[in-house]
């Protein structure tokens, strides 16, 4: 699995970092997930959310726009699905 930093948002004197997770399957397809980290602190990740690159980009955009934190990631993704 590899990850790519997508964006950062300053919040409460630190910053939230948003990552795209990419997992290649045996059939040479890719599945995407997300990870959110407080700079130097808490982290939450969800892998294998979708096989659609455009859908995961949409989700990451929404997560950043809403300043979603690691503590609320699961609930937000569950609602999004």
N, CA, C and O atoms as a printed pandas DataFrame, in Angstrom:
     atom_number atom_name residue_name chain_id  residue_number  x_coord  y_coord  z_coord
0              1         N          UNK        A               1    0.849   -1.163    0.000
1              2        CA          UNK        A               1    0.000    0.000    0.000
2              3         C          UNK        A               1    0.900    1.233    0.000
3              4         O          UNK        A               1    1.931    1.272    0.671
4              5         N          UNK        A               2    0.497    2.202   -0.743
5              6        CA          UNK        A               2    1.235    3.463   -0.754
6              7         C          UNK        A               2    0.288    4.598   -0.395
7              8         O          UNK        A               2   -0.931    4.474   -0.514
8              9         N          UNK        A               3    0.865    5.695    0.042
9             10        CA          UNK        A               3    0.049    6.845    0.386
10            11         C          UNK        A               3    0.604    8.101   -0.257
11            12         O          UNK        A               3    1.776    8.170   -0.625
12            13         N          UNK        A               4   -0.260    9.084   -0.383
13            14        CA          UNK        A               4    0.111   10.361   -1.001
14            15         C          UNK        A               4   -0.579   11.477   -0.233
15            16         O          UNK        A               4   -1.800   11.475   -0.080
16            17         N          UNK        A               5    0.213   12.431    0.248
17            18        CA          UNK        A               5   -0.350   13.587    0.925
18            19         C          UNK        A               5   -1.147   14.404   -0.087
19            20         O          UNK        A               5   -0.624   14.798   -1.130
20            21         N          UNK        A               6   -2.415   14.655    0.231
21            22        CA          UNK        A               6   -3.298   15.392   -0.673
22            23         C          UNK        A               6   -3.438   16.845   -0.251
23            24         O          UNK        A               6   -3.488   17.739   -1.096
24            25         N          UNK        A               7   -3.502   17.082    1.050
25            26        CA          UNK        A               7   -3.659   18.449    1.509
26            27         C          UNK        A               7   -3.543   18.570    3.011
27            28         O          UNK        A               7   -3.613   17.577    3.736
28            29         N          UNK        A               8   -3.366   19.797    3.471
29            30        CA          UNK        A               8   -3.258   20.106    4.897
30            31         C          UNK        A               8   -4.170   21.281    5.222
31            32         O          UNK        A               8   -4.354   22.191    4.413
32            33         N          UNK        A               9   -4.737   21.238    6.426
33            34        CA          UNK        A               9   -5.601   22.320    6.892
34            35         C          UNK        A               9   -5.137   22.733    8.283
35            36         O          UNK        A               9   -5.084   21.894    9.182
36            37         N          UNK        A              10   -4.800   24.009    8.482
37            38        CA          UNK        A              10   -4.449   24.464    9.832
38            39         C          UNK        A              10   -5.698   24.497   10.713
39            40         O          UNK        A              10   -6.753   24.981   10.303
40            41         N          UNK        A              11   -5.554   23.970   11.931
41            42        CA          UNK        A              11   -6.690   23.917   12.842
42            43         C          UNK        A              11   -6.186   23.789   14.273
43            44         O          UNK        A              11   -5.360   22.925   14.569
44            45         N          UNK        A              12   -6.677   24.642   15.155
45            46        CA          UNK        A              12   -6.348   24.580   16.589
46            47         C          UNK        A              12   -4.846   24.587   16.866
47            48         O          UNK        A              12   -4.376   23.836   17.721
48            49         N          UNK        A              13   -4.096   25.411   16.166
49            50        CA          UNK        A              13   -2.669   25.548   16.418
50            51         C          UNK        A              13   -1.799   24.448   15.851
51            52         O          UNK        A              13   -0.587   24.453   16.067
52            53         N          UNK        A              14   -2.376   23.515   15.140
53            54        CA          UNK        A              14   -1.625   22.458   14.459
54            55         C          UNK        A              14   -2.263   22.286   13.083
55            56         O          UNK        A              14   -2.959   23.187   12.614
56            57         N          UNK        A              15   -2.044   21.170   12.442
57            58        CA          UNK        A              15   -2.706   20.981   11.148
58            59         C          UNK        A              15   -3.165   19.556   10.963
59            60         O          UNK        A              15   -2.586   18.615   11.504
60            61         N          UNK        A              16   -4.227   19.421   10.178
61            62        CA          UNK        A              16   -4.734   18.127    9.756
62            63         C          UNK        A              16   -4.123   17.810    8.401
63            64         O          UNK        A              16   -4.069   18.666    7.518
64            65         N          UNK        A              17   -3.664   16.573    8.242
65            66        CA          UNK        A              17   -3.083   16.128    6.976
66            67         C          UNK        A              17   -3.971   15.037    6.396
67            68         O          UNK        A              17   -4.353   14.096    7.090
68            69         N          UNK        A              18   -4.293   15.174    5.121
69            70        CA          UNK        A              18   -5.177   14.245    4.421
70            71         C          UNK        A              18   -4.376   13.463    3.379
71            72         O          UNK        A              18   -3.667   14.044    2.557
72            73         N          UNK        A              19   -4.503   12.136    3.429
73            74        CA          UNK        A              19   -3.741   11.258    2.551
74            75         C          UNK        A              19   -4.668   10.375    1.724
75            76         O          UNK        A              19   -5.715    9.933    2.196
76            77         N          UNK        A              20   -4.266   10.130    0.494
77            78        CA          UNK        A              20   -4.889    9.132   -0.368
78            79         C          UNK        A              20   -4.130    7.833   -0.166
79            80         O          UNK        A              20   -2.903    7.817   -0.256
80            81         N          UNK        A              21   -4.835    6.745    0.105
81            82        CA          UNK        A              21   -4.225    5.424    0.215
82            83         C          UNK        A              21   -4.534    4.638   -1.050
83            84         O          UNK        A              21   -5.670    4.626   -1.524
84            85         N          UNK        A              22   -3.523    3.990   -1.588
85            86        CA          UNK        A              22   -3.698    3.212   -2.823
86            87         C          UNK        A              22   -3.169    1.802   -2.587
87            88         O          UNK        A              22   -2.015    1.607   -2.204
88            89         N          UNK        A              23   -4.040    0.826   -2.825
89            90        CA          UNK        A              23   -3.666   -0.575   -2.685
90            91         C          UNK        A              23   -3.868   -1.278   -4.017
91            92         O          UNK        A              23   -4.957   -1.238   -4.591
92            93         N          UNK        A              24   -2.817   -1.921   -4.506
93            94        CA          UNK        A              24   -2.930   -2.682   -5.752
94            95         C          UNK        A              24   -3.355   -4.110   -5.428
95            96         O          UNK        A              24   -2.839   -4.734   -4.501
96            97         N          UNK        A              25   -4.306   -4.613   -6.213
97            98        CA          UNK        A              25   -4.792   -5.972   -6.003
98            99         C          UNK        A              25   -4.026   -6.935   -6.894
99           100         O          UNK        A              25   -3.234   -6.520   -7.740
100          101         N          UNK        A              26   -4.268   -8.215   -6.699
101          102        CA          UNK        A              26   -3.608   -9.243   -7.509
102          103         C          UNK        A              26   -3.991   -9.137   -8.977
103          104         O          UNK        A              26   -3.227   -9.555   -9.847
104          105         N          UNK        A              27   -5.155   -8.587   -9.262
105          106        CA          UNK        A              27   -5.613   -8.437  -10.651
106          107         C          UNK        A              27   -5.153   -7.125  -11.270
107          108         O          UNK        A              27   -5.673   -6.691  -12.298
108          109         N          UNK        A              28   -4.159   -6.495  -10.621
109          110        CA          UNK        A              28   -3.554   -5.253  -11.111
110          111         C          UNK        A              28   -4.551   -4.101  -11.202
111          112         O          UNK        A              28   -4.420   -3.224  -12.055
112          113         N          UNK        A              29   -5.541   -4.109  -10.322
113          114        CA          UNK        A              29   -6.435   -2.968  -10.195
114          115         C          UNK        A              29   -6.083   -2.241   -8.907
115          116         O          UNK        A              29   -5.342   -2.769   -8.077
116          117         N          UNK        A              30   -6.599   -1.054   -8.738
117          118        CA          UNK        A              30   -6.301   -0.287   -7.538
118          119         C          UNK        A              30   -7.572   -0.038   -6.737
119          120         O          UNK        A              30   -8.644    0.200   -7.293
120          121         N          UNK        A              31   -7.424   -0.099   -5.421
121          122        CA          UNK        A              31   -8.491    0.243   -4.495
122          123         C          UNK        A              31   -7.980    1.398   -3.652
123          124         O          UNK        A              31   -6.800    1.458   -3.304
124          125         N          UNK        A              32   -8.886    2.317   -3.327
125          126        CA          UNK        A              32   -8.489    3.557   -2.676
126          127         C          UNK        A              32   -9.100    3.699   -1.292
127          128         O          UNK        A              32  -10.202    3.224   -1.019
128          129         N          UNK        A              33   -8.356    4.360   -0.442
129          130        CA          UNK        A              33   -8.815    4.671    0.896
130          131         C          UNK        A              33   -8.281    6.033    1.302
131          132         O          UNK        A              33   -7.691    6.747    0.490
132          133         N          UNK        A              34   -8.491    6.390    2.567
133          134        CA          UNK        A              34   -8.061    7.693    3.068
134          135         C          UNK        A              34   -7.435    7.537    4.455
135          136         O          UNK        A              34   -7.711    6.584    5.183
136          137         N          UNK        A              35   -6.598    8.491    4.787
137          138        CA          UNK        A              35   -6.026    8.590    6.131
138          139         C          UNK        A              35   -5.997   10.064    6.513
139          140         O          UNK        A              35   -5.672   10.926    5.696
140          141         N          UNK        A              36   -6.340   10.338    7.766
141          142        CA          UNK        A              36   -6.272   11.699    8.305
142          143         C          UNK        A              36   -5.384   11.652    9.538
143          144         O          UNK        A              36   -5.524   10.772   10.387
144          145         N          UNK        A              37   -4.467   12.613    9.625
145          146        CA          UNK        A              37   -3.567   12.683   10.772
146          147         C          UNK        A              37   -3.532   14.098   11.322
147          148         O          UNK        A              37   -3.515   15.075   10.573
148          149         N          UNK        A              38   -3.521   14.190   12.656
149          150        CA          UNK        A              38   -3.123   15.447   13.280
150          151         C          UNK        A              38   -1.617   15.474   13.156
151          152         O          UNK        A              38   -0.972   14.451   13.387
152          153         N          UNK        A              39   -1.040   16.584   12.805
153          154        CA          UNK        A              39    0.402   16.699   12.667
154          155         C          UNK        A              39    1.055   16.228   13.967
155          156         O          UNK        A              39    0.919   16.870   15.009
156          157         N          UNK        A              40    1.762   15.102   13.893
157          158        CA          UNK        A              40    2.449   14.555   15.053
158          159         C          UNK        A              40    1.554   13.936   16.100
159          160         O          UNK        A              40    1.985   13.748   17.238
160          161         N          UNK        A              41    0.312   13.609   15.752
161          162        CA          UNK        A              41   -0.605   13.089   16.764
162          163         C          UNK        A              41   -1.485   11.969   16.261
163          164         O          UNK        A              41   -1.029   11.070   15.553
164          165         N          UNK        A              42   -2.766   12.032   16.639
165          166        CA          UNK        A              42   -3.735   10.986   16.313
166          167         C          UNK        A              42   -3.881   10.788   14.810
167          168         O          UNK        A              42   -3.657   11.695   14.008
168          169         N          UNK        A              43   -4.267    9.564   14.466
169          170        CA          UNK        A              43   -4.402    9.185   13.063
170          171         C          UNK        A              43   -5.565    8.207   12.933
171          172         O          UNK        A              43   -5.820    7.411   13.836
172          173         N          UNK        A              44   -6.266    8.273   11.807
173          174        CA          UNK        A              44   -7.298    7.289   11.473
174          175         C          UNK        A              44   -7.207    7.012    9.981
175          176         O          UNK        A              44   -6.983    7.923    9.183
176          177         N          UNK        A              45   -7.382    5.748    9.610
177          178        CA          UNK        A              45   -7.300    5.364    8.202
178          179         C          UNK        A              45   -8.391    4.346    7.884
179          180         O          UNK        A              45   -8.759    3.517    8.717
180          181         N          UNK        A              46   -8.891    4.431    6.669
181          182        CA          UNK        A              46   -9.846    3.455    6.156
182          183         C          UNK        A              46   -9.383    3.079    4.755
183          184         O          UNK        A              46   -9.309    3.934    3.872
184          185         N          UNK        A              47   -9.078    1.833    4.556
185          186        CA          UNK        A              47   -8.648    1.356    3.250
186          187         C          UNK        A              47   -9.806    0.746    2.475
187          188         O          UNK        A              47  -10.876    0.479    3.021
188          189         N          UNK        A              48   -9.561    0.537    1.195
189          190        CA          UNK        A              48  -10.494   -0.190    0.342
190          191         C          UNK        A              48  -11.916    0.367    0.384
191          192         O          UNK        A              48  -12.880   -0.385    0.522
192          193         N          UNK        A              49  -12.037    1.676    0.264
193          194        CA          UNK        A              49  -13.354    2.311    0.250
194          195         C          UNK        A              49  -14.002    2.182   -1.117
195          196         O          UNK        A              49  -15.201    1.923   -1.221
196          197         N          UNK        A              50  -13.204    2.365   -2.172
197          198        CA          UNK        A              50  -13.745    2.330   -3.531
198          199         C          UNK        A              50  -12.637    1.983   -4.522
199          200         O          UNK        A              50  -11.452    2.147   -4.230
200          201         N          UNK        A              51  -13.037    1.507   -5.683
201          202        CA          UNK        A              51  -12.093    1.268   -6.775
202          203         C          UNK        A              51  -12.117    2.413   -7.780
203          204         O          UNK        A              51  -11.411    2.379   -8.788
204          205         N          UNK        A              52  -12.929    3.422   -7.501
205          206        CA          UNK        A              52  -13.073    4.563   -8.403
206          207         C          UNK        A              52  -12.200    5.726   -7.941
207          208         O          UNK        A              52  -12.364    6.244   -6.836
208          209         N          UNK        A              53  -11.281    6.120   -8.794
209          210        CA          UNK        A              53  -10.400    7.233   -8.453
210          211         C          UNK        A              53  -11.189    8.542   -8.330
211          212         O          UNK        A              53  -10.901    9.351   -7.448
212          213         N          UNK        A              54  -12.158    8.755   -9.184
213          214        CA          UNK        A              54  -12.931    9.997   -9.111
214          215         C          UNK        A              54  -13.764   10.061   -7.831
215          216         O          UNK        A              54  -13.919   11.140   -7.259
216          217         N          UNK        A              55  -14.301    8.933   -7.369
217          218        CA          UNK        A              55  -15.085    8.920   -6.125
218          219         C          UNK        A              55  -14.211    9.202   -4.913
219          220         O          UNK        A              55  -14.629    9.932   -4.013
220          221         N          UNK        A              56  -13.003    8.639   -4.868
221          222        CA          UNK        A              56  -12.144    8.876   -3.712
222          223         C          UNK        A              56  -11.651   10.322   -3.705
223          224         O          UNK        A              56  -11.472   10.911   -2.638
224          225         N          UNK        A              57  -11.431   10.893   -4.881
225          226        CA          UNK        A              57  -11.052   12.306   -4.949
226          227         C          UNK        A              57  -12.192   13.188   -4.447
227          228         O          UNK        A              57  -11.956   14.182   -3.760
228          229         N          UNK        A              58  -13.424   12.826   -4.787
229          230        CA          UNK        A              58  -14.594   13.549   -4.296
230          231         C          UNK        A              58  -14.664   13.466   -2.771
231          232         O          UNK        A              58  -14.894   14.471   -2.099
232          233         N          UNK        A              59  -14.465   12.264   -2.232
233          234        CA          UNK        A              59  -14.504   12.085   -0.785
234          235         C          UNK        A              59  -13.414   12.892   -0.097
235          236         O          UNK        A              59  -13.682   13.566    0.898
236          237         N          UNK        A              60  -12.198   12.836   -0.605
237          238        CA          UNK        A              60  -11.102   13.599   -0.002
238          239         C          UNK        A              60  -11.383   15.094   -0.020
239          240         O          UNK        A              60  -11.061   15.801    0.935
240          241         N          UNK        A              61  -11.968   15.567   -1.078
241          242        CA          UNK        A              61  -12.328   16.978   -1.168
242          243         C          UNK        A              61  -13.351   17.345   -0.098
243          244         O          UNK        A              61  -13.230   18.390    0.542
244          245         N          UNK        A              62  -14.347   16.504    0.098
245          246        CA          UNK        A              62  -15.365   16.747    1.111
246          247         C          UNK        A              62  -14.778   16.689    2.526
247          248         O          UNK        A              62  -15.135   17.496    3.385
248          249         N          UNK        A              63  -13.885   15.742    2.760
249          250        CA          UNK        A              63  -13.251   15.625    4.072
250          251         C          UNK        A              63  -12.470   16.888    4.419
251          252         O          UNK        A              63  -12.541   17.388    5.541
252          253         N          UNK        A              64  -11.727   17.394    3.444
253          254        CA          UNK        A              64  -10.950   18.606    3.678
254          255         C          UNK        A              64  -11.862   19.823    3.855
255          256         O          UNK        A              64  -11.636   20.641    4.747
256          257         N          UNK        A              65  -12.870   19.942    3.026
257          258        CA          UNK        A              65  -13.782   21.090    3.117
258          259         C          UNK        A              65  -14.483   21.132    4.466
259          260         O          UNK        A              65  -14.760   22.210    4.991
260          261         N          UNK        A              66  -14.771   19.964    5.028
261          262        CA          UNK        A              66  -15.437   19.890    6.319
262          263         C          UNK        A              66  -14.487   19.811    7.496
263          264         O          UNK        A              66  -14.926   19.689    8.640
264          265         N          UNK        A              67  -13.175   19.880    7.228
265          266        CA          UNK        A              67  -12.159   19.766    8.284
266          267         C          UNK        A              67  -12.422   18.551    9.176
267          268         O          UNK        A              67  -12.367   18.644   10.403
268          269         N          UNK        A              68  -12.707   17.415    8.542
269          270        CA          UNK        A              68  -12.977   16.174    9.267
270          271         C          UNK        A              68  -11.705   15.729    9.988
271          272         O          UNK        A              68  -10.616   15.748    9.415
272          273         N          UNK        A              69  -11.859   15.330   11.243
273          274        CA          UNK        A              69  -10.732   14.919   12.074
274          275         C          UNK        A              69  -10.646   13.390   12.131
275          276         O          UNK        A              69  -11.582   12.701   11.725
276          277         N          UNK        A              70   -9.528   12.862   12.633
277          278        CA          UNK        A              70   -9.427   11.405   12.776
278          279         C          UNK        A              70  -10.562   10.802   13.612
279          280         O          UNK        A              70  -11.021    9.695   13.330
280          281         N          UNK        A              71  -11.009   11.524   14.629
281          282        CA          UNK        A              71  -12.056   11.013   15.521
282          283         C          UNK        A              71  -13.398   10.823   14.816
283          284         O          UNK        A              71  -14.194    9.978   15.225
284          285         N          UNK        A              72  -13.655   11.590   13.776
285          286        CA          UNK        A              72  -14.958   11.514   13.109
286          287         C          UNK        A              72  -14.896   10.873   11.717
287          288         O          UNK        A              72  -15.916   10.776   11.035
288          289         N          UNK        A              73  -13.726   10.444   11.303
289          290        CA          UNK        A              73  -13.564    9.891    9.943
290          291         C          UNK        A              73  -14.521    8.745    9.671
291          292         O          UNK        A              73  -15.196    8.752    8.642
292          293         N          UNK        A              74  -14.605    7.757   10.561
293          294        CA          UNK        A              74  -15.447    6.583   10.319
294          295         C          UNK        A              74  -16.904    6.976   10.092
295          296         O          UNK        A              74  -17.540    6.498    9.152
296          297         N          UNK        A              75  -17.425    7.836   10.940
297          298        CA          UNK        A              75  -18.824    8.240   10.815
298          299         C          UNK        A              75  -19.090    8.969    9.501
299          300         O          UNK        A              75  -20.109    8.730    8.853
300          301         N          UNK        A              76  -18.193    9.843    9.113
301          302        CA          UNK        A              76  -18.365   10.614    7.885
302          303         C          UNK        A              76  -18.319    9.687    6.665
303          304         O          UNK        A              76  -19.150    9.804    5.765
304          305         N          UNK        A              77  -17.359    8.777    6.636
305          306        CA          UNK        A              77  -17.249    7.859    5.494
306          307         C          UNK        A              77  -18.460    6.937    5.440
307          308         O          UNK        A              77  -18.973    6.657    4.356
308          309         N          UNK        A              78  -18.919    6.469    6.573
309          310        CA          UNK        A              78  -20.103    5.616    6.609
310          311         C          UNK        A              78  -21.313    6.335    6.025
311          312         O          UNK        A              78  -22.059    5.756    5.236
312          313         N          UNK        A              79  -21.508    7.589    6.407
313          314        CA          UNK        A              79  -22.607    8.390    5.849
314          315         C          UNK        A              79  -22.433    8.618    4.360
315          316         O          UNK        A              79  -23.406    8.569    3.608
316          317         N          UNK        A              80  -21.202    8.868    3.923
317          318        CA          UNK        A              80  -20.918    9.117    2.513
318          319         C          UNK        A              80  -21.231    7.895    1.656
319          320         O          UNK        A              80  -21.744    8.020    0.544
320          321         N          UNK        A              81  -20.916    6.716    2.184
321          322        CA          UNK        A              81  -21.182    5.485    1.431
322          323         C          UNK        A              81  -22.683    5.233    1.334
323          324         O          UNK        A              81  -23.105    4.243    0.737
